[in-house]
Amino acid sequence: MDFEWSAEDRAFRARVRAFLEQELPTDWPEISRHGPGSREQTEFSMEFCPKLAAAGLLVPHWPRQWGGADRPTWEHFILGEEMWAAGEPRGAQYMNVNWIGPTLMRFGSPEQQQRYIPAMAAGKAIWCQGFSEPDAGSDLARLRTRAVRDGDDYVINGQKIWTSYAAMAQNCFLLARTGESSGKAGIAIFLVDMNTPGIDVRSIPSLIGHGDIHETFFTDVRVPASARLGEEGQAWSIIGYSLANERVGIPRYEMAARVLDQMVVELRRRGLGDDAIVQTRAGSVAASCEAARMLVYRTVDMRSRGEAVDAEASLARVAVAEADQAVTEFGMEFLPDAFNGEDYPAFLAHHERAIVTGIAAGATEIQLGLIARRWLGLPNGVA
């Protein structure tokens, strides 16, 4: 098996790196310190992403009709690796690139596509994801936010939680129950303007960044029926497509691997580079990062061949979460002082992001359940 990149792929990666070197300011480490959801990084993304789009580096893998260049799927992941390794200067807009835009291309009405996709391709759109609720986290089938049909409109009432980027988002990709059916069958998706009366966004203080997560309340929020994506009860098949893209669309393993390299450099500076225990542990953690990379690449290869991705996405997601945690644990074991204060911003930034890797896009426990059923063929309830 040949793991080498083609000359064209290497040239594309070099082009992305050169762009980042030119466009990222000298104070970028401070701007990016608290993650893609911080106000500073979100505001920066609104200047950076249009430049990225103008250079043909925001959505090159999208179809030409939607602002892309019909480039190979692999370029999407090369781009993502370099962006995440640099601290994700696209901010919240990575969601548009990875899954919201492609979902609208596949399931949106012509009017929805024309309304939303061009702004995404131009780097001028911020979305949030209205999935989780206080009693329905990774188990989305339990959600209780309700959308009741009223003539040509729906009236939405309910609450979402852990809503990333909600404070500055222009639109929300919202799940709500429309029918009397329980479980998956009665759920629909709505594309909601966040300026609609009745929406209340409240920030949740946390360890993982400034402005990343929120509670979002919907009180008699009236949206037109044209805001519904697909049909009532169709949400689950759409969500499956969206989450498969999201689970492998964030190459956190690249950031983890580069932070590990920085940790090893620091340990060498401190005279610990020849310590056998340090070397063994560093090698083990590096292997975890590479295993995550290979599992993600497997799903990318399947997608590039037009094959359906199912449990492979969950396998990759679990491996990425484990690699993220392994890097953090390595740093805390051998460089504990680096996690106190602000002298090592890259280590702290990675640590904060690693906290949520096992939660976002479906908790690790949920992914393991999917692997058990869909990969190992085990019945429900068998560990």
N, C-alpha and C positions, 0 to 999 in steps of 0.2 A: 504494500500500500504506500502510495506516494503522499507524504504530508507537506511537501514543498509548495509554496505559493508560486503562481505563474509570474512571469515578468510583468504582465499587465496588472496583476494584483499588487505586486510590490510597488509598482509605479503609482498606483492609486493611493496606497498607504502613505507613500512619501509625499504625495500631493496634499493629503489631509494634514499630515504633520507640519508641512510647510505653512499651510493656511493657519493652523493653530498658533504656530510660532509667531506669525505676523500679526494676528488679530487679538490674541489674548494679552491684556494689559499686565504691567509689572505687578500690580496689586491683585492679580487674579486669585492667588492662594487665599487671600483674605475674603474676597467676594464669594468664593466657592466653599468656604470653610463650613457653612451650615447647610449645604445641600441644595438640590434643585428647587425646593419649595420656598426657600427664603425670599423675602422681598427683594433683596439686593441681587440675587442670582436670577430671579424671574425678570426683573427690570433689565438686567444685562442681556438676557436671552432675546428680548424684544428688539434690541439693537444688533445682536450677533446673528440671529437666525436669518434675517433678511439678507445679510452679507453672505451667509452660507448658501442661501438659495440662489443669490445672484451668481455665485461661483459654481453652481451646479452640484453642490455638495450637501444639500439638505435631504432631498428625496430622489437621488439618481436612479433608484431601483423602481420607482413608481412608473406607470405608463406615461407616455408622452402627453396623452390627452389630459392628464391631471398634473402636469408640471414636472414630470420626471423625465428620464432619458432611456427608459427600458433597459437599464443596466442590470447585470446579473445579481441574483440574490446575495451572492458572496460579498459584493461591494457594500451592501447594507450592513453586514456584520463587521467588515473591516472598518467602516465608518463608525459604527457603534463602539467597537473596541477602542478606537483612538479617542472618541469623545469621552467615554467613561474613564479611561486612563488619565485624561486631562482634568477630570472633575465635573464632567457633563455640562459644558457651557450652553447646551441647548435648553437647559432647565426643564420645565414641565413639558416643553414641546416634543421631547422624545416620545411621549405617548401618541401624539398625532402621527409621527413618522412610523412608529412600530405597529400600532393596531387600530387606532380610531379612524385614521384616513383609509387604510385598506378595508376596514369593516364597512364604511360608507360606500366605498367603491363597489363592494360586492352586494350589499343589501339595501342601500339607500335608494330612495326615489330620485328621478332626475332632478327634481326641484331641490331636494336635500343635498345632492351631490354638488350642484351648481352654487348653492348657498354657502356650503362649509369647506369644501375641499380646496378651492383656490387660495383661501386665506391660510390654510395649513401649509400648502406648497410654497407660499410666499414667506413663511416664517412669522406670521402675524397673528397667530391664534393660540389661545391657552384654554385647555379643557380640563375639567375635573371628572372624576369617576364616581357616580353615586350608586355604589353597590352595597357595602356593609351597613348593618344596622346594629343597635345595641343588643338585640337578641338574634341576629342573623349575620354572623361574621363570614367565615368561609363557607358556611352552610346557607347559601343564598336562597335555597328553596323555602326557607322559613321567613323571608322578608315580609313585612307588613305594611310598608308604604303603599297607599292605595290611590289609583287614578280612576275616577268615576266619570263615565261619559255623560256629558250634558250638552245635547245638541251637537254643534260642530266643534265643541271643545271637550277637554278633560279637565277635571278639577282634582288636584293632587294634594294629599295630606299625608304627613309622615315625617320620619327622622332618619337621617343617615349619619354615620360616624366614621372617623378615620378618613375623611374625604380629603385626599391630597390635593393641594393647590387651589382649594375652593375660594379662598379670599380674593384671588386675582384672576380667576377663570372667567371667561366670557360665556362659556356654555358648559352644560353638564350632560354626560352620558348616563342617564338615570334609569334604574330598574324600579318598576312599580307593579303592584298587583291590580289587574283590571277585572278579573272574573271572580266567581265564587269558588272556583276550584282551588284546592290547597296544593302545595308543592310546586312543581315546575310549570304545570300546565296553564296556570292563570297569570303568568307574568308577561309584561310587555316592556319595551324600551322606548324612552322618550329623549329627544334632543331638546334640552331646556335652556332658554336664555337666562343666565344668572341674574339679570336685571329685572326679571319678572317680579311684580309685587307679591309679597307673601314668603319670600325666601330670606332666611336669617342664617348667616354664617358666623360661627363662633370658633375662635382659635383654641386648640388644646395644647397647653404647655407640655413639652416633652423633652426627652434626651436626644431625639434623633434629628433635631434641626429646628430652625426658626421659621414657622409658617408652613411646615409640611402638612400638618393634619388638622382637621376641623370637625366640629359637629355642624350639620346642616339641617335646618328645620324648614318644612314645607307646610304652609298654612293656607288652605284655599287657593293654591297656586293654579291659575287658569292658563292652559296652553292649548293651542289649536290641535285638532286631530291630525293635521299634517305634520306635527312634531313627532308622531309615533314612527319609530323605525321598524318596518315590517308589520306583520299582523299581530293582533292580540294572541297570546299563547305561543308565539314563534320565538320568543326571546332566548330560550335555552339553546337552540341550535346556533343562534347568532353569537351568544356568549361563548359557546364552546370554540367557535372559530376565533373570536377575539382573544380569549385567554391563552389559546395555544400560541398565538403570536406574542402575547405579553410575556409568557413564562420563559421564552428563550430570547426575547428581544432586548434584554438588558444584560450586556456582557460584563457582569460584575467580576467575573473571574480575572479579567484583564487588569482592572484596578487592583484587585487583591494581589495578583502576581507582582505588579510593579511596586506596591507598598511593601510586600515581602522582600523584594530586592533592596529597597531603601533600608529596611530593618537590618538586613544582613550587612550592608555597607556600614551602618552605624555600629553594629556589633564588632566589625573589624576595626573600626576607628577606636573602639574601646579596648582592643586587644583580645577580644573573645572569638575571633574568627576561626581559630584553630581548635577550639574546644570541641571534642568529639560529640558531646551531647547536643551542643548547638547545631553542629553540622548535620547530625542525624535527624533532629527535629526539623530543621530547615528543609532538608531533602524530602521528608515526608509531607510537609505542608506544600512544597512546590509540586509534588506529585498530585496532591489533591486539586490544586489549581489546574494542572494539565488534564487531569481526568475530567474535570468539569468542562474544560474547553473542548475536549474530544466528544463528549456527549452532546454538547450544544452543536458542534460542527456536524454531528450525525443528523440532527434534526434539520439543520440548514441544507445539508446534502439531499435529504429526502424532499424537502420543499423545492429545492432547485430542480429536482427531477419530476415534480408534479405529483409526488406521492403524499397520501394523507398522513398527518402527524397526530398521534394519539398519546399513548402512555410514554412515548419517547420524550415528549415535552416535560412530563412530570419527573422522569428520571433525571433529565438535565437540570431541572429546577432544584431538585434535592441536592444534587452534586454541587451546584453553585452555592447554595446556602451553606453546605458543609465546608466548602473551601473558604468562604468568607469568614466563617466562625473560626476555622483553623488558623488563619492569618492573625486575627485578633488575639486568640489564645496564645499564639507564639510570641506576639509582642508583649502581652501582659506578663508572660512567664520570664522573658529574658530582658525586657526593657520596661519594667513597671513604672519607672519615673517618667517615661515619655508620654504617659497618659494622664499626667498631672500638669496643669498649666497649658500654655499655648506655644511651647517651643518646637513642637513637632506636629504642625497642623495636618499634614497628610495622614499621620497615624490616627489622630483623633477623628478626622473626617471619615476615614474608612470604618473606624469602630462604630460611629453613629449610624452609618449606612448598613453595616452588618447586622445591627440590632433588628432591622425590619426585613432583612432578606428572607427569613424563614416565615414571614407573615404575608407580605405583599403577593398579589396574584394567586392567593390560595395558600393557607398555612402548610408548613412541611407535613404536618400530620394528615392533612387532606390529600396532599400529593402522594404520601405513602399508601393511603387507602386506595387511591386510583391505580397506583402501581400494583398493589395486591390483586385488585380485581381485573384490571385490563392487561397486565403484563404477566402475572403469575397465575391468573385464572382462579384465584381463591374466591370463595363465596363471601357475601357480606358478613361482617362480624368476626371473621377469622384474621388474627393478627399476622 
